[in-house]
Amino acid sequence: VSKIVVANWKMNGDINKIVQDLDYFLKHPQVNRENTILALPLPFLGLANTKLNTTQDVHLKLASQDASRFNGFGAYTGETSATMLKEMGISYVIIGHSERRNALAEGDDVLISKLTNVAMSEMIPIYCIGEDKEARSLGSYKKVLTSQLETLLKLVEFIEDNNIRLRRLLVAYEPIWSIGTGVIPTLENIIEVNLLIKAFMQKYLPRVKIDTLYGGSVSAANAKDILDCADIDGVLVGGASLIASDFAVICDVASI
Ligand code: PGA
């Protein structure tokens, strides 16, 4: 079965790279498929969308790395709303990445606003959770992850109260100690957390289609082992997604 691959470029890349890499991705059928999602930097999403719209046989999808906590339009200097992203042809939005939770101090209230805004604009949230090194070594990681999942309960409440249909939600397990370090959890650890996420979702969001991802130092070398794990629906790739040929290898493994 074909699995999902999300590229998270973070604050990297320039116009030349976007054009070159998109050309490369579009030429490779294993990359140019519905289950490949590119989270390019926001300033380049319009350019990418125009390029994809003027090319034939495009299957891959675009994601935004963020959306504003504010909705619609208004006096919020520097913000980009879910409404605007939707109009730009964006299908997915990453919310809750540890870099934003930590470096940008995004707490529950902010994350809930972002999730509801994205849901209202009929885009699909890619919600990230992950424990830090301390929680992993103390063994309290399940508690941390569950509390991060509980943020989604407010989203559930909101969509039920407002009659919004959330078709799909992606949940990525991204242990902080694995991001950008080259260290990944054991496959048993990955499977354990994946089951925890699936059980939580089954209990609280039984009507939403949930796909689970693993993220943190996914590479061309380890992608197959991770994607072969039972019940994992895909991977979220940071560093390795910036090397087009490595990213193609990961997509290739995910297509089989
Ligand atoms: P990494 O980043 O693949 O470079 O570890 C993953 C992420 O932060 O999404």
Boltz pocket constraint, residues with backbone or C-beta under 6 A from the ligand:
constraints:
  - pocket:
      binder: B
      contacts: [[A, 8], [A, 174], [A, 178], [A, 179], [A, 180], [A, 181], [A, 215], [A, 216], [A, 217], [A, 218], [A, 236], [A, 237], [A, 238], [A, 239], [A, 240]]
      max_distance: 6.0
